[in-house]
Amino acid sequence: MKLNIGGLDICIIFVYMLVILYVGLWCRKKVKNSDDYFVASRSLGTLVIAATVCASILGGSAMIGRGGIMYSSGLVGIMLGLPYLRGMYIFSAMSGRIQGIGAKYNIKSIPELMEYRFGRKARLLIAGLISFAMMATVASQLAAFATVLRTVTGVSFEIGVWIALFIIVGYTSVSGLFGVVYTDVLQFLVLISSVYLILPILSVEKIGGLKVLFESVPADHLKMNITPDIIGIIFTTLIFTFAGAEMWQRAFSSKSPKVARRGMFIGNTVYAGTIFVTLILSLSAVVLFPDVVEVYGTADAALPALIVGVLPTGLLGLAISGIIAVIMSTADTYLLISTQTFVVDFMEPLMSRELSQKEELRYSKIFTVIGGIVAVIIALYVEGVYNVLMFAWTFYAASVGIPAVLALFWKKATAGGIIWGTLAGFFGSIAWKFLGTPLGMSEVLVGTGLCILCSVGISLLENKKNKCSRFPTC
């Protein structure tokens, strides 16, 4: 069903998308080689890192999806955000070492670190897992973009997906990380000002204050009803933070270890505030629009419905632009990671020679377009694209999270331990999922346990045989 939005607000939405495209294209003059394209010449400052980190975290699933869960289930939705929040604070502390190693050894990605420590096989294995997980994420964000555009303007889902492709691929393909982070900064400002500052104030005011809000929502919405599925999601998001390729990229692109740590910390702290603001918004939607599911067919429409029902003309268009912004900031980030992983970490190691930076840049621009088209095909023709996304994140968290941390910090980790641990986490999580998660144990928990057991156990055995790997210092 299409939301009732006026012509002025629709114009604001389309003008905003054109502005984003212009800013992204303007950044292309900063790109001269592949270092510029993938890590922005390791030149990003604290505030830019903070803005792009927060914008990337607040994807369509973090805002729209979590808003839908909070609308349906209430307080339990907070539990889906807190594990990622805690994981990101841990990652903030790790990010300084990531930046230092990257700058000292010219490492730009998790797979490159894997090859430095454990050889080419480890690099190719991790690259393959990252490529699939990132591409599934891009497809899901294109689908989310198209869904929002269809809801607010009436544009068909198919046309919405192609519009998303045109804009996101348009600037990402020519400007790389520079285009991604500077559009993220703009999108961060629009999102925070419209959705997380103005909207909650007007919503609570319309209800009559916070006291009236909490008195009006159903009692069950204020209880922590945690199910096995919720526990599985919590564990997945916690482990995923350690291997989030997009956050590793932000750390690698920071000016210094200190900038990486501060930027990550600030961005994550802003994200912490948005979790609780999202709860206020979702509960406000429960009180003001209790029939969202009946009218729109999904609880995910709760926040868009609240925006349309509360904000005046002008601010309404800006807020919808903010929702589109958060989806775009996630999609462009993962598209760039997909490109880097395929070209630099997968294709180049299989070639007979090393590519120059200009060749890497040329191939990367081409694959960004191809990768975007592949994501469109997934979004349009693969049923249950969000199920594909959760499947990808599940095996990715179980198989890459622990090896990434061990590669960064554990001197005794070996190639055999990491490779077998990765495979054990991957196949173990998938097998447990297909068995129906016996005993109510999450497949991520089982896969991660197997990954730790094999990674540590085999590494310790190989250390006795003097099969140690080189360890980076910074």
Sequence and secondary structure as in RCSB ss.txt:
>XXXX:A:sequence
MKLNIGGLDICIIFVYMLVILYVGLWCRKKVKNSDDYFVASRSLGTLVIAATVCASILGGSAMIGRGGIMYSSGL
VGIMLGLPYLRGMYIFSAMSGRIQGIGAKYNIKSIPELMEYRFGRKARLLIAGLISFAMMATVASQLAAFATVLR
TVTGVSFEIGVWIALFIIVGYTSVSGLFGVVYTDVLQFLVLISSVYLILPILSVEKIGGLKVLFESVPADHLKMN
ITPDIIGIIFTTLIFTFAGAEMWQRAFSSKSPKVARRGMFIGNTVYAGTIFVTLILSLSAVVLFPDVVEVYGTAD
AALPALIVGVLPTGLLGLAISGIIAVIMSTADTYLLISTQTFVVDFMEPLMSRELSQKEELRYSKIFTVIGGIVA
VIIALYVEGVYNVLMFAWTFYAASVGIPAVLALFWKKATAGGIIWGTLAGFFGSIAWKFLGTPLGMSEVLVGTGL
CILCSVGISLLENKKNKCSRFPTC
>XXXX:A:secstr
      HHHHHHHHHHHHHHHHHHHHGGGG  SHHHHHHGGG B HHHHHHHHHHHHS HIIIIIHHHHHHHHTT
HHHHHHHHHHHHHHHHHHHHHHHHHHHHHHT  SHHHHHHHHH HHHHHHHHHHHHHHHHHHHHHHHHHHHHHHH
HHH   HHHHHHHHHHHHHHHHHHHHHHHHHHHHHHHHHHHIIIIIIIHHHHHHHHHT HHHHHHHS GGGGS  
  HHHHHHHHHHHHHHHT HHHHHHHHTBSSHHHHHHHHHHHHHHHHHHHHHHHHHHHHHHHH TTHHHHHSSGG
GHHHHHHHHHS TTHHHHHHHHHHHHHHHHHHHHHHHHHHIIIIIIIHHHSSS   HHHHHHHHHHHHHHHHHHH
HHHHHHSS HHHHHHHHHHHHHHHHHHHHHHHHH TT  HHHHHHHHHHHHHHHHHHHHTT GGG  HHHHHHHH
HHHHHHHHHHHHHHTT        
